[in-house]
Amino acid sequence: HVMALFYLIFGASDVTARVPTALFGLGIVGLMWFTRRWLGKYGAFFAAVLITFSPVLLHYSRHTRHDIYELFWAVVLIIAVFRYLEVGSGKGARWLYLTAAALSLALASKEDAFIHGAALGGFLLLIVAFRWLGARLGADIPEEEREAPLHMTWRDAGILAGIIVVALLGAAVFKL
């Protein structure tokens, strides 16, 4: 629908067809600015440089396909989820809404966006598992160390490995 809006405003031409995808590709580079708190100043800059010269993203942002829109919303989704995890549920309602909006727009842009949602969901399940394991540790251990996976026992690691094996078997049996 973005392309239809550009056709309406600027008329139908080859240039007009490519401008929205180029803008969304440029938007992905710009979104790296919001990753500074996790990657650092230089890390975000080099991530933007690498994305700028990525052959795959250059390819997708040059053609009038829906891939670049979905990738843009996937990056917004990742930034919103990480920001929500950082701020917490008290002040993070807007980041949760942005997460829902980004996932919805990614799914509306391209049908295989559920893969990003599943990968992010698996990541969030691991965070919940590590926090659960951290809560089982003694109160004398600082909170940042309780969330670290290094304090797992072999039994806890076995439970997590078992969950992963069951998930993979389920995917293989049901051919997801």
C-alpha positions as CSV (number, residue, x, y, z in Angstrom):
1,H,0.0,0.0,0.0
2,V,3.0,2.3,0.4
3,M,3.7,1.9,-3.3
4,A,0.1,2.8,-4.1
5,L,0.4,5.9,-2.0
6,F,3.6,6.9,-3.9
7,Y,1.8,6.2,-7.2
8,L,-1.0,8.4,-6.2
9,I,1.2,11.3,-5.1
10,F,4.0,11.2,-7.7
11,G,2.4,9.2,-10.6
12,A,3.3,5.7,-11.9
13,S,6.9,5.4,-13.1
14,D,9.9,3.1,-12.5
15,V,11.5,5.6,-10.2
16,T,8.3,6.0,-8.1
17,A,8.1,2.2,-7.8
18,R,11.6,2.0,-6.3
19,V,11.5,5.0,-4.0
20,P,9.5,3.4,-1.1
21,T,11.7,0.3,-1.0
22,A,14.8,2.5,-1.1
23,L,13.4,4.6,1.8
24,F,12.7,1.5,3.9
25,G,16.2,0.2,3.2
26,L,17.6,3.6,4.3
27,G,15.3,3.3,7.4
28,I,16.9,0.1,8.4
29,V,20.3,1.9,8.4
30,G,18.8,4.7,10.4
31,L,17.3,2.3,13.0
32,M,20.9,1.3,14.0
33,W,21.0,4.6,15.8
34,F,18.6,3.1,18.4
35,T,20.9,0.2,19.0
36,R,23.6,2.4,20.6
37,R,22.6,1.5,24.1
38,W,23.4,-2.2,23.4
39,L,26.1,-2.0,20.7
40,G,27.7,1.2,21.8
41,K,28.4,4.2,19.7
42,Y,31.0,2.6,17.5
43,G,29.2,-0.7,17.3
44,A,26.0,0.9,16.1
45,F,27.9,3.0,13.5
46,F,29.7,-0.1,12.1
47,A,26.4,-2.1,12.1
48,A,24.9,0.7,10.0
49,V,27.9,0.7,7.7
50,L,27.7,-3.1,7.3
51,I,24.0,-2.9,6.6
52,T,24.6,-0.1,4.1
53,F,26.9,-2.3,2.1
54,S,25.2,-5.6,2.6
55,P,24.6,-7.2,-0.8
56,V,21.4,-8.8,0.3
57,L,19.9,-5.7,1.7
58,L,21.1,-3.7,-1.3
59,H,19.3,-6.3,-3.5
60,Y,16.1,-6.1,-1.6
61,S,16.0,-2.4,-1.3
62,R,16.4,-2.0,-5.1
63,H,13.5,-4.1,-6.2
64,T,9.8,-3.5,-5.7
65,R,9.2,-6.5,-3.5
66,H,7.8,-6.8,0.0
67,D,11.0,-8.2,1.6
68,I,12.5,-4.9,2.7
69,Y,9.3,-3.8,4.4
70,E,9.3,-7.0,6.5
71,L,13.0,-6.6,7.3
72,F,12.4,-3.0,8.4
73,W,9.5,-4.1,10.8
74,A,11.6,-7.0,12.1
75,V,14.4,-4.6,13.1
76,V,11.8,-2.3,14.8
77,L,10.5,-5.4,16.5
78,I,13.9,-6.4,17.9
79,I,14.6,-2.8,19.1
80,A,11.2,-2.6,20.8
81,V,11.6,-6.0,22.5
82,F,15.1,-5.2,23.8
83,R,13.9,-1.8,25.0
84,Y,10.9,-3.3,26.8
85,L,13.2,-5.9,28.5
86,E,15.4,-3.0,29.6
87,V,12.7,-0.7,30.9
88,G,10.4,-3.3,32.4
89,S,6.6,-3.6,32.5
90,G,6.1,-0.5,34.6
91,K,7.3,2.1,32.1
92,G,7.5,-0.2,29.1
93,A,3.9,-0.2,27.9
94,R,4.7,1.9,24.8
95,W,7.5,-0.5,23.9
96,L,5.1,-3.4,24.2
97,Y,2.6,-1.6,21.9
98,L,5.4,-0.9,19.4
99,T,6.4,-4.6,19.6
100,A,2.8,-5.6,18.8
101,A,2.6,-3.0,16.0
102,A,5.9,-4.0,14.4
103,L,5.0,-7.7,14.5
104,S,1.6,-7.0,13.0
105,L,3.1,-4.9,10.2
106,A,5.8,-7.4,9.5
107,L,3.2,-10.2,9.2
108,A,1.1,-7.9,7.0
109,S,4.1,-7.2,4.8
110,K,5.3,-10.7,4.2
111,E,3.9,-14.1,5.1
112,D,7.1,-15.6,6.4
113,A,7.6,-13.0,9.1
114,F,6.4,-15.5,11.7
115,I,9.9,-16.9,11.6
116,H,11.2,-13.7,13.2
117,G,8.4,-13.9,15.8
118,A,9.3,-17.6,16.5
119,A,13.0,-16.8,16.8
120,L,12.3,-13.9,19.1
121,G,9.8,-16.0,21.1
122,G,12.5,-18.7,21.6
123,F,14.9,-16.0,22.8
124,L,12.3,-14.7,25.3
125,L,11.6,-18.2,26.5
126,L,15.3,-18.6,27.2
127,I,15.3,-15.3,29.1
128,V,12.4,-16.5,31.2
129,A,14.1,-19.8,31.9
130,F,17.3,-18.1,33.0
131,R,15.5,-15.7,35.2
132,W,13.6,-18.6,36.7
133,L,16.8,-20.4,37.4
134,G,18.3,-17.2,38.8
135,A,15.4,-16.8,41.2
136,R,16.2,-20.3,42.6
137,L,19.6,-19.1,43.6
138,G,20.4,-17.7,47.0
139,A,19.7,-14.1,47.9
140,D,23.4,-13.4,48.6
141,I,24.1,-13.6,44.8
142,P,23.6,-10.2,43.1
143,E,20.7,-9.9,40.7
144,E,22.8,-9.4,37.6
145,E,24.6,-12.6,38.4
146,R,21.4,-14.5,39.0
147,E,20.3,-13.8,35.5
148,A,23.6,-15.0,34.0
149,P,23.5,-18.6,32.6
150,L,26.9,-19.4,34.3
151,H,25.2,-20.3,37.6
152,M,23.3,-23.3,36.2
153,T,23.7,-26.8,37.6
154,W,24.1,-29.8,35.3
155,R,20.5,-30.7,36.2
156,D,19.2,-27.3,35.1
157,A,21.3,-27.5,31.9
158,G,19.8,-31.0,31.3
159,I,16.3,-29.7,31.7
160,L,16.9,-26.9,29.2
161,A,18.5,-29.3,26.7
162,G,15.6,-31.6,27.1
163,I,13.1,-28.8,26.3
164,I,15.1,-27.9,23.2
165,V,15.2,-31.6,22.1
166,V,11.5,-32.0,22.6
167,A,10.8,-28.8,20.6
168,L,13.1,-30.0,17.7
169,L,11.4,-33.4,17.7
170,G,8.0,-31.8,17.7
171,A,9.1,-29.6,14.7
172,A,10.5,-32.7,12.9
173,V,7.4,-34.8,13.5
174,F,4.9,-32.1,12.5
175,K,7.1,-30.7,9.8
176,L,6.9,-27.1,10.9
